[in-house]
Amino acid sequence: MIRRLIGTAAVLAVIAVPAVAQAQGVPGGMERGAREGERAAGPVGAVVGGAVGGVVGGVAGVLGVDQRPRFHRYVVDRHVPSYRYREDVRVGAVLPEQGVTYYEVPPEYGVHNYRYTVVNDRTVLVDPRTHRIVEIVE
């Protein structure tokens, strides 16, 4: 039984990786991977697909690789003031609700559920509900 489960998980991983390669970020990758995995192999596929999708989405990031330099230039050209943060600026850090200005990402970048700001002179994408940094754009 365990061998069959491991074999199924391996097959699902191979099937799910191309399906989630274009997902945006970890949340999008997990969601799409779970959907594709469930379609291919039921509940076990959803679990494996979600995990693989999250990894692939995390590597791809929220912004596509080719969009990062253009988006960074967009932010720099707007002279967005930098918020001074005492902690490390890293993915997963939670910014305060007060004192930080969060800006809409223009539609041409295809990022719908996040906002951006500049923290310690670094452009970051933030989940507006949790104020958690989801990507550092350099």
N, C-alpha and C positions, 0 to 999 in steps of 0.2 A: 504494500500500500504506500509506504513512504517513497519507494523508488518511483512509483507511478506519479505521485504528487510532485516530486522533484523533476521528473521528466516533463510533466505538464507545465510546470513553472518555467523550465528552460525553453520549451517551445513557445510559450506565451511571451517570454522576454524577447525572443527573436522576432515574433510577430508584432509585438507592441512598439518596439523601438522606432521603426519607420513611421508608424502611425502617430507617434507623439513628438517626432523630431521637430515639427513646426509649431508645437504648442508654445504659448508665451509664459515663461517663468514656471516656477515650481507649482503654484496652485493650478494654473492652466494645464500643465503637463500631467499632473496627477489626475485631474478631472477627465481629460481626454484619454489618458492611458487606461483608467478604470473602465470607461465606456467601451473602448476598443477591446480590452481584455475580457470584459463580461460578455461582449458579443461573441468573442471567439471561444471562450471556455467557461462561461458561467461565473459563479461567485469567486472561485479560486483565481480565475483569470482577472477579475476586477481587482483583487488584492495585488496580484503580481503586476498587472498593467499600471495600477496607480503608483506603485513604488518605482517602476522603471520610468514612468512618465515624469515623476517628480525629479528624478536624477537628470533625465534629459532636459527637462525644462529648466532646472537649475544651472546646467551648463550653458544653455542657450541664453538664459536671462530673460528679463521682461522685454527689453529692447533687443531687436536683432543686432547681430554683430556689426552689420553694415550701417545701422542707424545710430550707433553710439557716438561716433565722432561728430556727426551732423547735429545730433541733439545737444551734445556738449557745447558745440559752437553756438547753437540757438540760445542756450542759457547764458553763456558768457556775453554774447552780444546784447543781452537785455540788462546786464549789470545788476543782476539779482543780488541783494545784500546777503552776506553770509551770517548765519546764526552761529554764535559761539557755544559750543557744546563741550562740557567738561569730560565726558566719557569718550571711549574709542568710537570713531565713526566706522561702523561695520554693519554688514547685513545682519538683521535680527535685532539691532539696537532699537529701543523705543524712545522716540523723541517726545518732548512735553507737548501737551495740548496748547498751552499758552506761550506766547512769545515767538513762535515759529510761524512764518507765513508759508502756506502751501499753495502752489499754483497748479492750474489745469495744464495737462499735457496737450499740445495741439493735436487735432485729429489725424494729421498726416503721419504721425508716428505709430498709430494703431494701438496706443496704450489707453484703455478705457477706464480701468478701475483703480488707477493710481494717480498720485499728485507728485510734483517735484518740489524740491527746495534746495538750498545750498547750505551746507553745514561744515564749518571749519574749512571753508573754501573748496569743498568737494560737492559736486552735484549728486543728489541722491533721489531715487524714486521711493515713495512712501505709500503704504496702505493707509488711506484716509480714515478708516474706521478705527484702526489700532495705533496709528502713528509709528508703525514699525518700518524700518528701512528694509526694502526688498531688493534694491540694487544700487550699487555705486557706479556712476557713469563717469568714466575718465577718458 
